[in-house]
Amino acid sequence: MHDVRRNIKYYVTGNVGILLLTWFLYAIGNAMTMPYFSIYLKMLGANAVDIGLTYSISMIVQLIAIIPGGYLTDTLGRRSSIVIGTWLITVMSFLMVIAPNWQLLAIFYALNMAASFYQPALLAILMDSLPQERYASGILITSILPQIPWLVLPPVSGFLIDKYGLFGIRLAYLISSIISVVVAIIRQFTIKETLGNRIGRITFREILRSYNQLISIANLPGDLLMIYVSALMISIAIMPINTLLPIYVIYKLGLNTVYWGYLVSISYAVYVMIGIFLTFYVDRYRSKLFALGTMISAVGSAMGLIENIYSVVGYLLMLQVGVQLVITAIQSELGGRIGVNRRGGYGMSLLIVFQLIGQTIGSYLTGEFYRINTESLFLIPLILSLGLMIIYLSAIRHNISNER
């Protein structure tokens, strides 16, 4: 019992505990809005290509903002970056509630994504606040436990939309915005800085110079570059779920928004249970997470090709679990390789850059290929998961050759 309490304290106290709490609160709003953002756009007049482009453009905007965000993380500090970004997101969230057409909704969404420039600060402060031997479990716990609201809330928004239409989805976004205010207040008064050598004053010229880090991509060691490329590929693979899967289920398979909400909740319930179970083993078997994640993603994507509700649930669940394992493996590997003073810009910012490039490509490809064939929702992640398995096996073979 003493060992259990000692282990739990790493995840529920200090900065890690604050991140866990605020991510949980954010998940309440996200669970009510994210499964229906594509529906929100469609209700305001967007088509499949418009939806794909909205996601792609938003990712590009976030990509532009993330690079100086990593620089600010290592200079202005983790805390200041997080507080400023959280308040900006709160403002954008309220604007999304009142968007009169899909074009303005897309603009507000893009600005909301730009306000997420502080993501490197979140990842950096999480790593700073955990002992290295707890990286994998810490990442997994802070990714899994905050998803608990997804177990019950998607059907609530589905009911609101089914009963009240456009007003119902605006109401869901209003609730999410109010929660964002609470998160901003908590973070402002509780987050503790972990970076000692901060630079209090930042100039616009220095912010522009932060884009020079893109040049460093060409000079990355081969094995480190492969880690970032893997992050790009897995980010492409997850985008069909994040963009057009709700459209596929509701408008092709004929499920109403309430039942779609139930399916999302069921998949997340299993996802959370699996994640909690894996938490006890990920630190011990960290080197195996990448291979396990790619295999689960491939199997789930193949299931989706059956094209019925049950196979879609399996696809949604297994791809989420597989992707989370791959991302956990990647983040914990980078956390162990990159020092505290470079985690924001060189480490986590560069990781998010590759992820956003992948999400941008994935959003665009999903919209274009969906117009041609709806099976592309499952073929895209299947092909990429198999590609990642080949990369993993090639890396193992290369390491064995070097040892000889």
C-alpha positions in Angstrom: 0.0 0.0 0.0 2.9 2.4 0.8 4.4 1.7 -2.6 1.1 2.4 -4.3 0.7 5.7 -2.5 4.3 6.7 -3.3 3.8 5.9 -7.0 0.5 7.9 -7.1 2.0 11.0 -5.6 4.1 11.5 -8.8 0.9 12.1 -10.8 -1.5 13.9 -8.5 0.8 16.5 -6.8 2.6 19.7 -8.0 2.6 20.7 -11.7 1.7 17.2 -12.9 -1.4 17.2 -10.7 -2.4 20.7 -11.9 -2.0 19.5 -15.5 -4.0 16.4 -14.8 -6.9 18.5 -13.3 -7.0 21.1 -16.0 -6.8 18.6 -18.8 -9.7 16.8 -17.1 -11.7 20.0 -17.1 -10.8 20.7 -20.7 -11.9 17.2 -21.6 -15.4 18.0 -20.3 -15.8 20.8 -22.9 -14.0 18.9 -25.6 -16.1 15.8 -25.1 -19.2 17.9 -25.7 -17.8 19.7 -28.8 -15.0 17.9 -30.6 -17.1 14.9 -31.9 -19.5 17.4 -33.5 -17.2 20.1 -34.9 -17.5 18.7 -38.4 -21.2 18.6 -37.9 -21.1 22.2 -36.7 -19.3 23.2 -39.9 -21.7 21.2 -42.1 -24.8 22.8 -40.4 -23.3 26.2 -41.3 -22.9 25.2 -45.0 -19.5 23.5 -45.3 -19.0 20.4 -47.5 -16.5 17.5 -47.1 -13.7 19.3 -48.9 -14.4 22.5 -46.9 -14.2 20.5 -43.7 -10.9 18.9 -44.7 -9.4 22.3 -45.7 -10.6 23.9 -42.4 -8.6 21.4 -40.4 -5.6 21.6 -42.7 -5.5 25.4 -42.6 -5.9 25.4 -38.9 -3.0 23.0 -38.5 -0.8 25.3 -40.7 -1.7 28.3 -38.5 -0.9 26.3 -35.4 2.4 25.2 -37.0 3.4 28.8 -37.6 2.6 29.6 -33.9 4.2 26.5 -32.4 7.7 27.3 -33.5 8.0 30.6 -31.5 6.0 28.9 -28.8 8.9 26.5 -28.3 11.3 29.4 -28.2 9.1 31.2 -25.6 9.0 28.0 -23.5 12.7 28.0 -23.1 13.1 31.8 -22.6 10.0 33.5 -21.2 9.3 30.3 -19.2 6.9 27.4 -19.1 4.4 29.1 -16.7 4.0 32.4 -18.6 3.6 30.7 -21.9 0.9 28.4 -20.5 -1.1 31.2 -18.8 -1.1 33.5 -21.8 -2.0 30.8 -24.2 -4.8 29.4 -22.0 -6.5 32.9 -21.8 -6.2 33.4 -25.6 -7.9 30.0 -26.2 -10.7 31.0 -23.8 -11.4 34.2 -25.8 -11.4 32.2 -29.1 -13.8 29.6 -27.6 -16.4 32.3 -26.9 -16.1 33.6 -30.5 -16.8 30.1 -31.8 -20.1 30.1 -30.0 -21.4 33.0 -32.0 -19.9 32.3 -35.5 -22.6 33.2 -38.1 -21.3 31.0 -40.9 -18.8 28.2 -41.5 -16.1 30.6 -42.9 -16.0 32.6 -39.7 -16.2 29.5 -37.6 -13.2 28.2 -39.5 -11.3 31.4 -38.9 -12.1 31.4 -35.1 -11.0 27.7 -35.0 -7.8 28.5 -36.7 -7.1 31.3 -34.2 -7.9 29.0 -31.4 -5.3 26.6 -32.8 -2.8 29.4 -33.0 -3.4 30.2 -29.3 -2.2 26.6 -28.6 1.4 27.9 -29.2 2.1 26.9 -25.6 1.9 23.2 -26.2 5.7 22.8 -26.0 5.5 24.4 -22.6 2.9 21.9 -21.4 5.0 18.9 -22.5 8.2 20.5 -21.2 6.8 21.2 -17.8 5.4 17.7 -17.6 8.8 16.2 -18.3 10.5 18.7 -15.9 8.2 17.6 -13.1 8.6 13.8 -13.5 11.5 11.6 -12.7 12.9 10.1 -15.9 11.9 6.5 -14.9 8.3 7.8 -14.8 8.2 9.4 -18.2 6.1 6.7 -20.0 3.6 6.2 -17.2 3.3 9.9 -16.5 2.6 10.7 -20.2 0.1 7.8 -20.4 -1.7 8.8 -17.2 -2.0 12.4 -18.1 -3.3 11.4 -21.5 -5.8 8.7 -20.4 -7.3 9.8 -17.1 -8.5 13.3 -18.4 -10.5 11.4 -21.1 -13.0 10.1 -18.5 -15.6 12.9 -19.4 -15.7 11.3 -22.8 -17.3 8.3 -21.3 -20.6 10.1 -20.6 -20.7 13.5 -22.3 -20.8 13.0 -26.1 -24.4 11.6 -26.0 -25.4 14.7 -24.0 -24.3 17.0 -26.8 -25.7 14.5 -29.3 -29.1 14.9 -27.6 -28.8 18.7 -27.6 -28.0 18.7 -31.3 -30.7 16.2 -32.1 -33.4 18.2 -30.2 -32.3 21.8 -30.8 -30.2 21.6 -34.0 -27.8 24.5 -34.4 -28.7 26.1 -31.1 -27.9 22.8 -29.3 -24.4 22.7 -30.7 -23.8 26.4 -29.8 -25.0 25.7 -26.3 -22.4 22.9 -26.0 -19.7 25.3 -27.2 -20.8 27.9 -24.6 -20.5 25.3 -21.8 -17.0 24.5 -23.1 -16.0 28.2 -23.1 -17.1 28.7 -19.5 -15.0 25.7 -18.5 -12.1 27.2 -20.3 -12.4 30.3 -18.0 -12.1 28.0 -14.9 -9.0 26.3 -16.4 -7.3 29.6 -17.1 -7.9 30.8 -13.6 -6.5 27.6 -12.0 -3.4 27.6 -14.2 -2.7 31.3 -13.5 -2.7 30.8 -9.8 -1.2 27.3 -9.3 1.3 26.4 -12.1 4.9 26.7 -10.8 7.8 27.6 -13.1 10.4 24.8 -13.7 12.9 26.7 -15.8 15.6 28.5 -13.9 17.4 30.6 -16.5 14.5 32.6 -18.0 14.8 35.7 -20.1 12.1 38.1 -19.0 12.2 40.3 -22.1 11.5 39.0 -25.6 11.8 41.0 -28.8 10.0 40.5 -32.0 13.3 40.0 -33.8 14.2 37.1 -31.5 10.8 35.5 -32.1 11.4 35.6 -35.9 14.8 34.1 -35.4 13.2 31.2 -33.6 12.1 29.9 -37.1 15.8 29.2 -37.7 15.3 26.0 -35.7 13.7 24.5 -38.9 17.2 24.5 -40.4 18.2 22.1 -37.6 16.0 19.4 -39.1 18.6 18.9 -41.8 21.2 18.3 -39.2 19.3 15.9 -37.0 21.0 12.5 -36.4 19.3 9.8 -38.5 17.7 7.9 -35.6 16.3 11.1 -34.1 15.0 12.2 -37.4 13.2 8.8 -37.8 11.5 9.5 -34.4 10.1 12.8 -35.7 9.1 11.3 -39.1 7.3 8.5 -37.2 5.4 11.2 -35.3 4.4 12.8 -38.6 3.1 9.5 -40.0 1.1 8.6 -36.9 -0.4 12.1 -37.0 -1.6 11.6 -40.6 -3.1 8.2 -39.6 -5.3 9.7 -36.8 -6.9 12.5 -38.9 -9.7 10.5 -40.5 -11.1 9.9 -37.0 -10.7 13.6 -36.1 -12.2 15.0 -39.3 -14.7 13.0 -41.3 -15.6 9.8 -39.3 -18.6 11.6 -37.7 -19.8 12.5 -41.2 -19.4 8.9 -42.4 -21.2 7.4 -39.4 -24.1 9.9 -39.4 -24.6 10.6 -43.1 -23.6 7.3 -44.7 -24.4 4.7 -42.0 -27.5 6.6 -40.9 -26.8 6.8 -37.2 -28.3 9.9 -35.4 -26.1 12.2 -33.3 -27.3 10.7 -30.0 -26.2 7.2 -30.9 -23.0 8.5 -32.4 -22.3 10.1 -29.0 -23.0 6.7 -27.3 -20.5 5.0 -29.6 -17.8 7.6 -28.8 -18.5 7.2 -25.1 -18.2 3.4 -25.3 -15.0 3.5 -27.3 -13.5 5.9 -24.8 -14.6 3.8 -21.8 -12.7 0.8 -23.2 -9.8 3.1 -24.2 -9.5 4.5 -20.6 -9.7 1.0 -19.1 -7.0 -0.3 -21.4 -4.9 2.8 -20.7 -5.1 2.4 -16.9 -4.1 -1.2 -17.2 -1.1 -0.4 -19.5 0.0 2.3 -17.0 1.4 -0.4 -14.7 3.6 -1.8 -17.4 4.7 1.0 -19.8 7.7 2.1 -17.8 9.0 -1.5 -17.7 8.3 -2.2 -21.4 8.9 1.2 -22.9 11.0 -0.1 -25.7 8.1 -2.3 -26.9 5.4 0.4 -27.0 6.1 1.6 -30.5 5.8 -1.9 -32.0 2.6 -2.7 -30.0 1.0 0.6 -30.9 1.6 0.2 -34.7 0.2 -3.4 -34.6 -3.0 -2.3 -32.8 -3.5 0.6 -35.2 -3.1 -1.7 -38.2 -5.6 -4.2 -36.9 -8.1 -1.5 -36.0 -7.9 0.1 -39.4 -8.4 -3.2 -41.2 -11.6 -3.7 -39.0 -13.0 -0.4 -40.3 -13.1 -1.7 -43.9 -16.0 -4.1 -42.9 -18.2 -0.9 -43.0 -20.7 -1.5 -40.2 -21.3 0.2 -36.8 -19.5 -2.5 -34.8 -16.4 -2.4 -37.0 -16.4 1.4 -36.7 -16.4 1.1 -32.9 -13.5 -1.3 -33.1 -11.6 1.0 -35.5 -12.2 4.1 -33.3 -11.1 2.3 -30.2 -8.0 0.4 -31.5 -6.7 3.3 -33.5 -6.9 5.6 -30.5 -5.1 3.1 -28.3 -2.5 2.3 -30.9 -1.8 6.0 -31.6 -1.5 6.8 -27.9 1.0 4.0 -27.4 3.1 5.2 -30.3 3.0 8.9 -29.1 3.9 7.8 -25.5 6.9 5.9 -26.9 8.0 8.9 -28.9 7.6 11.5 -26.2 9.3 9.4 -23.5 12.2 8.7 -25.8 12.7 12.4 -26.6 12.3 13.3 -22.9 15.1 11.0 -22.1 17.4 12.2 -24.8 17.0 16.0 -24.6 18.0 18.2 -21.6 15.8 20.5 -19.6 17.1 23.8 -21.2 16.3 22.5 -24.8 13.1 20.6 -24.2 10.8 23.5 -25.3 12.4 24.6 -28.6 14.6 21.7 -29.8 12.6 18.8 -28.3 8.9 19.3 -27.9 8.4 22.2 -30.3 10.1 20.2 -33.1 8.0 17.2 -32.2 4.8 19.2 -32.4 6.0 20.8 -35.7 6.2 17.3 -37.2 2.9 16.3 -35.7 1.2 19.4 -37.1 2.7 18.8 -40.6 1.2 15.3 -40.4 -2.2 16.6 -39.2 -2.2 19.2 -42.0 -1.4 16.5 -44.7 -3.8 14.1 -43.1 -6.7 16.6 -43.0 -6.3 17.5 -46.6 -5.9 13.9 -47.8 -8.9 12.7 -45.8 -11.1 15.3 -47.4 -9.9 14.7 -50.9 -9.9 10.9 -50.7 -13.2 10.7 -48.9 -14.8 12.5 -51.9 -13.5 9.6 -54.1 -14.0 6.7 -51.8 -15.3 6.5 -48.2 -13.1 3.5 -47.5 -10.1 5.9 -47.5 -11.0 6.7 -43.9 -9.6 3.2 -43.0 -7.1 2.7 -45.8 -5.0 5.8 -44.9 -4.3 4.7 -41.3 -3.8 1.1 -42.4 -1.1 1.9 -44.9 0.7 4.2 -42.5 0.5 1.8 -39.6 2.1 -0.9 -41.8 4.7 1.6 -42.9 5.6 2.4 -39.3 6.0 -1.3 -38.6 8.5 -1.6 -41.5 10.4 1.4 -40.1 10.5 -0.2 -36.7 11.7 -3.5 -38.0 14.3 -1.7 -40.2 15.6 0.2 -37.1 15.9 -3.1 -35.1 17.8 -4.7 -38.0 20.1 -1.7 -38.2 20.9 -1.8 -34.5 21.6 -5.5 -34.6 24.0 -4.9 -37.6 25.8 -2.1 -35.6 26.2 -4.4 -32.6 27.9 -6.9 -34.8 
